[in-house]
Amino acid sequence: MRKVCVVTGTRADYGLLYWLMKEIDAATDTELQLLVTGMHLSPEFGLTWKQIEADGFCITAKVDMQLSSDTPAGITKSMGHGMIGFADALADLKPDILVVLGDRFEIFAAASAAMVARIPIAHIHGGEATEGLIDEPIRHSITKMSHLHFTAAEEYRRRVIQMGENPATVFNVGAAGLDNIEQLALLNREEFEGAIGFKLAGKNLIITFHPVTLEDSTAKQQFSQLLQALDRLNDAHLIFTKPNADCDGRIIIEMIDDYVALNKDKAISFTSMGQLRYLSALQHVDAVIGNSSSGLIEAPSFRIGTVNIGDRQRGRIKAKSVIDCQPECGSILAAIDQLYSDEFQDRLRQVINPYGQGGMAKKVVGILRRYPLDGILKKCFYDLEVKA
């Protein structure tokens, strides 16, 4: 029985890992260990560990990272707390392999502890570029600590190999989030309105905006420009999702709360929508506005537009449904005008999602079950010039 320990630190990565965890749990030759940390344990972010248990999963261990501050110093201290907690948890659990997703500081702490503990690491969504974020170096650092790699596109697979990883350990399995679209029975319009307690209008937009963590204190200015642009849209209803625990995230949360309080007739906000309500929203809105990866990865599968603001997602592969713009009111409004143009709406009918069509969980679990782990810790740097 191979013990597979999955780490989740946010509502977002839990949603992406859900079907993978179900597959691990269902397999007869794997034992799911679930290590919960980060925002899941924070009252401020909704104590979402309770939803994990409500979904039927047994949480094997919790690591409290004490997310009491969104300053650089506060997040660094949280990483330190996390590494101490992960060291104890992994010593108790003794997993055969640790599965991590993405590029957040919580995951970096978990991977660092596993590396020192000589536990093999499987990394999902490596090789991607987000050049405006601290997530970029974190993601690539996790790649170098990892031993199996599951990328979301062939370009990302090549990039992981370019970083010196053996091609035999790098697998293009598509994006994790697309499994939810394939598996979940999404809500119809009436069901969705009832689930969120909010009536949709003729035009509807979902707003997901996060701090650009490699910029110094730009969150307030940039989000203010976005709100100014949204204020000009008198005929649109707005669904805000609040940001994660990042530097300056609380600034955006406060601005969302203030804006919704003044515009209750046309706006609503959520700390956590959950995958069912969020993906159902994508089915019923006209576009995603902001700088979240969901606008690039999940939204194209619904053939809706994305207005991608600023540099947060710079470097990612983008479908033809994505409109890039600057974090400035005029540029955002011009992008929204383009979004609603007849030409762009016609283009959406032909959009193909570059991140695949789903089925990631089954592919990953198939590899996790059979890949030999003996000797996997000692990696040789795969030099492209030498191999050529």
C-alpha positions as CSV (number, residue, x, y, z in Angstrom):
1,M,0.0,0.0,0.0
2,R,1.7,3.2,-1.2
3,K,1.0,6.1,1.2
4,V,0.3,9.3,-0.9
5,C,0.3,12.5,1.1
6,V,-1.5,15.5,-0.5
7,V,-1.0,19.0,0.8
8,T,-3.7,21.7,0.4
9,G,-3.4,25.2,1.7
10,T,-6.1,27.3,0.0
11,R,-9.7,26.9,-1.2
12,A,-8.3,27.3,-4.7
13,D,-5.8,24.4,-4.7
14,Y,-8.3,22.2,-2.8
15,G,-10.8,22.6,-5.7
16,L,-8.1,21.6,-8.1
17,L,-7.0,18.6,-6.1
18,Y,-10.4,17.3,-5.2
19,W,-10.8,14.7,-8.0
20,L,-7.2,13.6,-7.6
21,M,-7.7,13.0,-3.9
22,K,-10.9,11.0,-4.7
23,E,-9.0,8.9,-7.2
24,I,-6.2,8.2,-4.7
25,D,-8.7,7.4,-2.0
26,A,-10.6,5.0,-4.3
27,A,-7.5,3.1,-5.5
28,T,-7.0,-0.3,-3.7
29,D,-3.2,0.1,-3.7
30,T,-2.8,3.7,-2.4
31,E,-3.6,5.2,1.0
32,L,-4.6,8.9,1.0
33,Q,-3.0,11.1,3.6
34,L,-4.4,14.6,3.7
35,L,-2.3,17.4,5.1
36,V,-4.2,20.7,5.5
37,T,-2.6,24.0,6.2
38,G,-2.6,27.8,5.4
39,M,-5.9,29.6,4.7
40,H,-8.0,26.5,5.4
41,L,-7.2,26.9,9.1
42,S,-7.8,30.7,9.2
43,P,-11.2,32.1,10.5
44,E,-10.5,35.2,8.4
45,F,-10.6,33.0,5.2
46,G,-13.6,31.0,6.2
47,L,-12.2,27.9,8.0
48,T,-12.5,25.9,4.8
49,W,-11.1,22.8,6.4
50,K,-14.7,22.2,7.5
51,Q,-15.8,22.0,3.9
52,I,-13.0,19.4,3.2
53,E,-14.5,17.2,6.0
54,A,-18.0,17.9,4.8
55,D,-16.9,16.5,1.4
56,G,-16.1,13.2,3.0
57,F,-12.4,13.4,3.3
58,C,-10.5,12.5,6.5
59,I,-7.9,15.2,7.4
60,T,-4.8,13.3,8.5
61,A,-2.9,16.3,9.9
62,K,-3.2,20.1,10.2
63,V,-0.3,22.5,10.1
64,D,-1.2,26.0,11.3
65,M,1.0,28.6,9.6
66,Q,-0.5,31.5,11.7
67,L,-1.5,33.8,8.8
68,S,-1.9,36.9,11.0
69,S,-0.2,39.4,8.6
70,D,0.0,40.0,4.9
71,T,3.2,42.0,5.1
72,P,6.4,40.5,3.6
73,A,7.8,39.9,7.1
74,G,4.5,38.3,8.3
75,I,4.4,35.9,5.4
76,T,8.1,35.0,5.9
77,K,7.3,34.2,9.5
78,S,4.3,32.1,8.4
79,M,6.6,30.1,6.2
80,G,8.9,29.5,9.2
81,H,6.0,28.3,11.3
82,G,4.9,26.1,8.4
83,M,8.3,24.4,8.0
84,I,8.3,23.5,11.7
85,G,4.8,22.1,11.5
86,F,5.5,20.2,8.3
87,A,8.6,18.7,9.8
88,D,6.6,17.2,12.7
89,A,3.7,16.1,10.5
90,L,5.8,14.4,7.9
91,A,7.9,12.6,10.6
92,D,4.6,11.2,12.0
93,L,2.9,10.3,8.7
94,K,6.0,8.9,6.9
95,P,4.4,9.1,3.4
96,D,6.0,7.3,0.4
97,I,5.4,10.4,-1.7
98,L,4.2,13.9,-1.2
99,V,1.9,15.6,-3.8
100,V,1.9,19.3,-4.0
101,L,0.3,21.7,-6.5
102,G,1.4,25.1,-7.7
103,D,3.5,27.9,-6.4
104,R,2.3,29.4,-3.1
105,F,4.5,30.0,-0.1
106,E,2.6,27.3,1.9
107,I,3.5,24.7,-0.6
108,F,7.2,25.9,-0.7
109,A,7.3,25.3,3.1
110,A,5.8,21.8,2.7
111,A,8.2,20.8,-0.1
112,S,11.2,22.1,1.7
113,A,10.4,20.0,4.8
114,A,9.8,17.0,2.6
115,M,13.1,17.5,0.7
116,V,15.1,17.5,4.0
117,A,13.1,14.5,5.3
118,R,14.1,12.6,2.1
119,I,10.5,12.1,1.0
120,P,9.9,12.0,-2.9
121,I,7.8,14.9,-4.1
122,A,5.3,15.0,-7.0
123,H,4.7,18.5,-8.3
124,I,1.6,19.5,-10.3
125,H,1.5,22.7,-12.5
126,G,5.2,23.2,-12.8
127,G,7.0,24.9,-15.7
128,E,4.5,27.8,-15.9
129,A,5.5,31.5,-15.9
130,T,3.9,34.2,-13.9
131,E,6.5,36.9,-14.2
132,G,4.7,39.5,-12.0
133,L,4.6,37.3,-8.9
134,I,6.8,35.9,-6.2
135,D,5.0,32.6,-7.2
136,E,7.4,32.4,-10.2
137,P,10.6,31.6,-8.3
138,I,8.7,29.6,-5.7
139,R,7.2,27.4,-8.5
140,H,10.6,26.8,-10.1
141,S,12.2,26.1,-6.8
142,I,9.6,23.4,-6.0
143,T,10.3,21.9,-9.5
144,K,14.0,21.5,-8.5
145,M,13.0,19.9,-5.2
146,S,10.5,17.5,-6.9
147,H,11.0,14.1,-8.5
148,L,7.8,13.6,-10.5
149,H,6.3,16.4,-12.6
150,F,2.8,16.8,-13.9
151,T,2.5,19.8,-16.2
152,A,-0.6,21.4,-17.8
153,A,0.7,21.9,-21.3
154,E,3.5,20.6,-23.6
155,E,5.3,23.9,-23.5
156,Y,5.4,23.7,-19.7
157,R,6.7,20.1,-19.9
158,R,9.6,21.3,-22.2
159,R,10.4,24.1,-19.7
160,V,10.6,21.7,-16.8
161,I,13.0,19.5,-18.9
162,Q,15.0,22.7,-19.7
163,M,15.5,23.1,-16.0
164,G,17.4,19.9,-15.9
165,E,14.7,17.4,-15.1
166,N,14.8,14.0,-16.7
167,P,12.1,13.7,-19.5
168,A,11.1,10.3,-18.1
169,T,9.8,12.0,-15.0
170,V,7.9,14.8,-16.7
171,F,4.3,14.2,-17.8
172,N,1.9,16.5,-19.6
173,V,-1.5,15.7,-18.1
174,G,-3.4,18.9,-18.7
175,A,-4.8,21.4,-16.2
176,A,-6.2,20.2,-12.9
177,G,-9.1,22.6,-12.9
178,L,-10.7,21.1,-16.0
179,D,-11.6,17.9,-14.2
180,N,-14.2,19.9,-12.2
181,I,-15.8,21.1,-15.4
182,E,-16.0,17.5,-16.7
183,Q,-17.2,15.9,-13.4
184,L,-19.4,18.4,-11.6
185,A,-23.1,18.8,-12.4
186,L,-23.1,22.6,-12.7
187,L,-26.1,24.7,-11.5
188,N,-28.5,26.2,-14.0
189,R,-29.2,29.9,-13.9
190,E,-32.1,29.7,-11.4
191,E,-30.2,27.2,-9.1
192,F,-27.1,29.4,-9.2
193,E,-29.1,32.6,-8.3
194,G,-30.6,30.7,-5.4
195,A,-27.2,29.4,-4.3
196,I,-25.6,32.8,-4.1
197,G,-28.7,34.8,-3.1
198,F,-28.3,37.2,-6.0
199,K,-30.2,37.9,-9.2
200,L,-28.3,38.0,-12.4
201,A,-28.9,40.8,-15.0
202,G,-28.6,41.0,-18.8
203,K,-24.9,41.5,-18.4
204,N,-22.9,39.8,-15.7
205,L,-19.2,39.7,-14.8
206,I,-17.1,37.8,-12.2
207,I,-14.2,39.9,-10.7
208,T,-11.1,38.1,-9.4
209,F,-8.2,40.4,-8.7
210,H,-5.1,39.6,-6.6
211,P,-2.1,41.6,-5.6
212,V,0.9,41.6,-8.0
213,T,3.4,40.4,-5.4
214,L,6.6,41.5,-7.2
215,E,5.4,45.1,-7.3
216,D,5.7,47.4,-4.3
217,S,2.3,48.4,-2.9
218,T,0.4,48.6,-6.1
219,A,-2.7,46.7,-5.0
220,K,-4.7,49.7,-3.8
221,Q,-3.9,51.9,-6.9
222,Q,-4.6,49.1,-9.4
223,F,-7.8,47.9,-7.8
224,S,-9.0,51.4,-7.5
225,Q,-8.6,51.8,-11.3
226,L,-10.6,48.6,-11.8
227,L,-13.4,49.8,-9.5
228,Q,-13.5,53.1,-11.4
229,A,-14.0,51.2,-14.7
230,L,-16.7,48.9,-13.2
231,D,-18.5,52.0,-11.9
232,R,-19.1,53.0,-15.6
233,L,-20.9,49.8,-16.3
234,N,-24.4,50.7,-15.1
235,D,-26.1,47.7,-16.8
236,A,-23.8,44.9,-15.4
237,H,-24.1,42.9,-12.3
238,L,-20.8,42.0,-10.5
239,I,-19.7,39.0,-8.6
240,F,-16.5,39.6,-6.6
241,T,-14.3,36.8,-5.3
242,K,-11.8,37.9,-2.6
243,P,-8.0,37.3,-2.9
244,N,-5.9,34.8,-1.1
245,A,-3.5,35.5,1.8
246,D,-0.8,37.4,-0.2
247,C,1.1,40.6,0.5
248,D,-1.5,43.5,0.5
249,G,-4.4,41.1,0.0
250,R,-6.3,42.6,2.9
251,I,-6.3,46.0,1.2
252,I,-8.2,44.5,-1.7
253,I,-10.6,42.7,0.6
254,E,-11.4,46.0,2.4
255,M,-12.0,47.8,-0.9
256,I,-14.3,45.0,-2.1
257,D,-16.3,45.2,1.1
258,D,-16.7,49.0,0.8
259,Y,-17.7,48.8,-2.8
260,V,-20.3,46.1,-2.3
261,A,-21.8,47.9,0.7
262,L,-22.3,51.0,-1.6
263,N,-23.6,49.0,-4.6
264,K,-25.8,46.2,-3.1
265,D,-28.2,46.5,-6.0
266,K,-25.6,45.3,-8.5
267,A,-22.7,43.7,-6.6
268,I,-22.0,40.8,-4.3
269,S,-18.8,39.3,-2.9
270,F,-17.5,36.0,-1.5
271,T,-14.6,34.9,0.6
272,S,-15.0,31.4,-0.9
273,M,-17.5,30.4,-3.6
274,G,-16.3,26.8,-3.8
275,Q,-15.8,25.0,-7.1
276,L,-19.4,24.2,-7.8
277,R,-20.6,27.8,-7.4
278,Y,-17.5,29.3,-9.1
279,L,-17.7,27.1,-12.2
280,S,-21.4,27.5,-12.3
281,A,-20.8,31.3,-12.3
282,L,-18.5,30.9,-15.4
283,Q,-21.4,29.2,-17.1
284,H,-23.7,32.2,-16.6
285,V,-21.5,35.3,-16.8
286,D,-20.1,37.1,-19.8
287,A,-16.5,37.2,-18.7
288,V,-13.9,37.0,-16.0
289,I,-12.3,40.4,-15.2
290,G,-9.1,40.6,-13.1
291,N,-5.8,38.8,-13.0
292,S,-6.6,35.3,-11.7
293,S,-5.3,32.1,-13.4
294,S,-8.9,30.9,-13.6
295,G,-9.5,33.4,-16.3
296,L,-6.8,31.8,-18.4
297,I,-7.2,28.1,-17.5
298,E,-10.9,27.4,-16.8
299,A,-12.8,30.3,-18.5
300,P,-11.8,29.3,-22.1
301,S,-13.6,26.0,-21.6
302,F,-16.9,27.9,-21.2
303,R,-16.1,30.0,-24.3
304,I,-16.4,33.3,-22.4
305,G,-14.0,36.2,-22.5
306,T,-11.3,37.1,-20.0
307,V,-10.1,40.7,-19.4
308,N,-6.6,40.0,-18.0
309,I,-5.3,43.1,-16.2
310,G,-1.6,43.9,-15.7
311,D,1.4,41.7,-15.2
312,R,0.3,39.0,-12.7
313,Q,-0.2,36.3,-15.4
314,R,2.4,37.6,-17.8
315,G,4.2,34.6,-19.3
316,R,1.3,32.1,-19.2
317,I,-0.1,30.4,-22.3
318,K,-3.4,32.2,-23.3
319,A,-6.4,31.2,-25.3
320,K,-7.8,33.6,-27.9
321,S,-10.6,34.4,-25.5
322,V,-8.1,36.5,-23.3
323,I,-7.8,40.2,-23.7
324,D,-4.8,41.8,-22.1
325,C,-4.9,45.3,-20.7
326,Q,-3.1,47.7,-18.4
327,P,-4.2,48.3,-14.8
328,E,-5.6,51.7,-15.7
329,C,-9.3,52.6,-16.0
330,G,-9.2,53.6,-19.7
331,S,-7.4,50.5,-20.8
332,I,-9.8,48.3,-18.8
333,L,-12.8,50.0,-20.3
334,A,-11.4,49.6,-23.8
335,A,-10.9,45.9,-23.1
336,I,-14.5,45.5,-21.9
337,D,-15.7,47.3,-25.0
338,Q,-13.7,44.8,-27.1
339,L,-15.2,41.9,-25.0
340,Y,-18.7,42.9,-26.0
341,S,-18.0,43.6,-29.6
342,D,-19.7,41.4,-32.2
343,E,-16.3,40.4,-33.7
344,F,-15.0,39.2,-30.3
345,Q,-18.2,37.4,-29.4
346,D,-18.0,35.5,-32.8
347,R,-14.4,34.5,-32.0
348,L,-15.4,33.0,-28.7
349,R,-17.4,30.3,-30.5
350,Q,-14.2,28.8,-31.9
351,V,-12.0,29.0,-28.8
352,I,-10.0,26.0,-27.9
353,N,-8.6,25.7,-24.4
354,P,-4.8,25.2,-24.6
355,Y,-4.8,23.4,-21.2
356,G,-6.6,20.3,-22.4
357,Q,-10.0,18.8,-21.9
358,G,-9.8,17.2,-18.4
359,G,-8.9,13.8,-17.2
360,M,-5.8,14.9,-15.3
361,A,-6.6,13.1,-12.0
362,K,-6.8,9.6,-13.5
363,K,-3.6,10.2,-15.5
364,V,-1.7,11.4,-12.4
365,V,-2.9,8.6,-10.1
366,G,-2.1,6.0,-12.7
367,I,1.5,7.2,-12.6
368,L,1.7,7.7,-8.8
369,R,0.5,4.0,-8.4
370,R,3.1,2.4,-10.7
371,Y,6.2,4.7,-10.9
372,P,9.1,3.1,-9.1
373,L,10.3,5.2,-6.1
374,D,13.5,3.2,-5.3
375,G,16.5,5.5,-6.0
376,I,14.3,8.4,-7.1
377,L,15.8,10.8,-4.6
378,K,19.2,11.0,-6.4
379,K,18.6,13.0,-9.5
380,C,21.0,13.7,-12.3
381,F,20.8,17.0,-14.0
382,Y,19.5,16.5,-17.5
383,D,21.7,18.6,-19.7
384,L,20.0,19.4,-23.1
385,E,23.3,20.1,-24.9
386,V,24.9,16.9,-23.8
387,K,21.8,14.8,-24.7
388,A,21.5,16.5,-28.1
